[in-house]
Amino acid sequence: MVDVEKFIEEKVKEIKEKVGENIAVNALSGGVDSSVVAILAHKALGNKIKNIFLNTGMMRQNEPESIQEIFQKIGIEVEIKDVSDRFFEALKGQEDGEEKRKIFRDTFYKVLGEAVKESGAKCLLQGTIKPDVEETKAGIKTQHNILSQIGIDPEQQYGFKTVEPLIDLVKWEVREVGKALSLPETRFNTMPFLGPGLTGRVIGEVTRERVEIVRKANSIVEEEIMPLKPFQCLAVLFKDKATMKGDENAQGRNYGDIIAVRCIESKDARTAEVTEIPYDILKKIVKRITEEVPGVIKVVYDITPKPPSTIEYI
Ligand code: XMP
């Protein structure tokens, strides 16, 4: 690992030099990478850094507001920009997982490009880390923070250059830097969450209604499972529906939504084992999701390890 103090000193200097007299934008998502960049940039640029949180509509419950509040407490202002209409519009009618990721990434960059232009900044700071580049190049992920690596020149296409201070680090090193920068533990120890957000937790078409279902289910899963401190837990909404047990006299069948719950233990997400969640917690999750999330009538706990499965569904 790099010498953390030296790394911070060097990166603060590098950001100062690269940004110069201009103002810069940091697209803060609240994950550990962009949070570390926010603090480094704050040290380097003071109020010349503008932190923008793009609310894509695919965030977890209360995520934008809670992130804004956390940063406010450490003296960093975050502007939340609601751009969710753009995402739902772009994703309309799309069912293929990879296609949805690509649409998410393209829309994210269009919207971010506009926001950077609007702010007058000439520079975008990004929390890209080493595995993001490797995994995108290998076709494992379609990250939305990779531009030059996939042949897009941000300066030509969007009119700003990018500065990526964490590009040589892997996740645990970023966490070390976050710790040294006094980032609250809730930030430097965040559970992995998808770049494309809940887009990836909805199988089939991504609509406001369907994202709302998975958002509620996901928040119940996190509330009930987080005390067990798993590597990752999540909820996924299936495309198919299941038969609902209705009134004996009801005519015909009624159908409701199916949610899958996943909880895994892993070191680096390359392989994963399923968490043996106590049965009473699983029963509580089923009860809460079927009672609190309208339309959901079936909840399954997925006990497939990785391999052969992946952690996410799509
Ligand atoms: P899989 O599903 O491939 O996931 O076993 C491995 C880890 O990566 C996360 N993941 C993503 N993260 N953008 C991200 O930022 C993505 O497109 C993406 N796909 C998967 C997943 O949550 C797990 O932690």
Boltz pocket constraint, residues with backbone or C-beta under 6 A from the ligand:
constraints:
  - pocket:
      binder: B
      contacts: [[A, 101], [A, 140], [A, 141], [A, 142], [A, 143], [A, 192], [A, 193], [A, 194], [A, 195], [A, 196], [A, 232], [A, 269], [A, 270], [A, 306], [A, 309], [A, 310], [A, 311], [A, 312], [A, 313]]
      max_distance: 6.0
